[in-house]
Amino acid sequence: MSTWRYVVSRSPGENAGEFAWEIRELYPSDDGTFGYTADPVSPFGESLDELLRDVDHMRSDADLEILDLTVEPPRLIPRSKPTEQSS
């Protein structure tokens, strides 16, 4: 069965040295590889409660690794690296 979770992603910003921070869906595999949504995602719900639950899931998953899209190939980095979180 396929599983997924939210992930904070860091992309190159519009200006040199800047970053864009977004939320995407991450699809990890047992072998350590992963896929992710090409475009950022937004919280969604068919009711206010569902929307707030989705926001809570995004916030909870934001404490996990960061998807670094500023390097090739993209990689997951620990959130705790302060130098990786600047800008």
Buried (B, 14 or more C-beta within 10 A) or exposed (E): EEEBEBBBBBBEEEEEEEBBBBBBBBBBEEEEEBEBBEEEBEBEEEEEEEBEEBBEEBEEBBEBBBBBBBEEEBEBBEBEEEEBBEE
